[in-house]
Amino acid sequence: MKPLLDDLLPIAAFILVGVLGGAVKYLRQIKQKIKDFSIIQLLITVMTGGFLGMLTYFLGTEMGMSGPMIGFMAGMAGLMGDEAISFYTNKFKGMP
């Protein structure tokens, strides 16, 4: 149980990085007039970004990547949003 508690702060940090990536994506879409502002859509986008940040943390940790590299990837995954989900799904489809 102790190792899990030690990992909570880094996991939360990378979730936050993913959330920020999702927020940037949504704000860019509003600025480019792709979407109109919607609080529900904003929440969906940042929650997706946070989920992707967490997945990226687990993947990067398992692959032995450095913290800054995982942080970069978590932010990019949050920024990519749906595209990152498709990438992860296709990449790991059929793995045991």
Stockholm file with secondary structure:
# STOCKHOLM 1.0

chainA/1-96         MKPLLDDLLPIAAFILVGVLGGAVKYLRQIKQKIKDFSIIQLLITVMTGGFLGMLTYFLGTEMGMSGPMIGFMAGMAGLMGDEAISFYTNKFKGMP
#=GR chainA/1-96 SS CHHHHHHHHHHHHHHHHHHHHHHHHHHHHHHTTSSCCCHHHHHHHHHHHHHHHHHHHHHHHHTTCCHHHHHHHHHHHHHHTHHHHHHHHHHHTTCC
#=GC SS_cons        CHHHHHHHHHHHHHHHHHHHHHHHHHHHHHHTTSSCCCHHHHHHHHHHHHHHHHHHHHHHHHTTCCHHHHHHHHHHHHHHTHHHHHHHHHHHTTCC
//
